[in-house]
C-alpha cells in the first residue's frame, strides 16, 4: 500500500469517469493508490471501473449519503498520511 491516496466520490458518474479516470490512474500509478467511493450508483460506473481499471479500489456505499456524507463514510476506512480528494 502506498502512503498517498487519490479518493474520488462517484454517484452515477460513468460518463465523467470515462473522461478523467484514465489520466488519474496513469499519472498516479507509482505514486498513489486510487480509490472510488461509490454513493449507491445505479449506472454502470462500477462495472466500467472493474473492467478497465482493476487496480482501482472501490468502496461501495449502500445508499447515497450525498457529497459530504459520502466522503465521510468512505474515508473512515483509510489510513493514509496524505489524501487528495
N, C-alpha and C positions, 0 to 999 in steps of 0.2 A: 504494500500500500504506500502510495506517495504521500507527502506531507502537505500537499496543496490539493484542493478540490474545486472544480467548477460545478456549480449547482444551478440547474435550470428548472424552473417551475413550469409545468405544462398543464393546459386544460384544452382539449380538442384543438391542439396546435400543430397537427401533422403538416399542414402547408408551410408553416413557419419553420418547423424543424427541418424540413427538406431544404430550406433556404440557407440556414446558418449552421446546423449541426455538423455537416461535413467539414467545414472550416474549423469549428471549435475542436473537433476530435483531431483533425490533422495538426493543429498548432498546439495542442495540449498533450500530444502523445507521450512524450518523455518527461513532461513537467508536472502533470496533474491528472488526478482521476476525474472523470466526468460522470456526474450523476444527473438523472432527471427525476424530479419529484412529480408524479402524475396525480393530478387532482380529480380522479374519477372520470377520465375522458371517455367519451362514447364513440369517438372516431377511431381510426386505425393508427394512432400515434405509437402505441406500444409495439404493435406489430412492425411498423416501419423501423423503430429503433432496434428491436431484437433481430430483425432480418438483416439490417445493413450495418449495425454498429454493436456487435455482441460485447465489445469491451465497455460499453456504457452501462453503468449500473442504474437500475430503476427502482424507485421507491413508489409503490402503488398505494395511494390512499383510498379508503373505501367510499368516501364522499368528497364533494367539492367543498373544501374549507375556505375558499377564497384566496386572495393573494397572501396576506399576512399569515392567515391560519395555515395555509398550505406549506409555506416556508417553515413556520414554527413547528408543525407536526413532523415534517420531513427532516428538518435539521437536527432533531433530537437524536438521530442515530449516528451522527458524525462525531469523530474525534480527531479533527484536523487542526493544525496550528494556524493555517490561513485558509479562508474560504472566499471565493468570489461568486457572488450571486447576481 
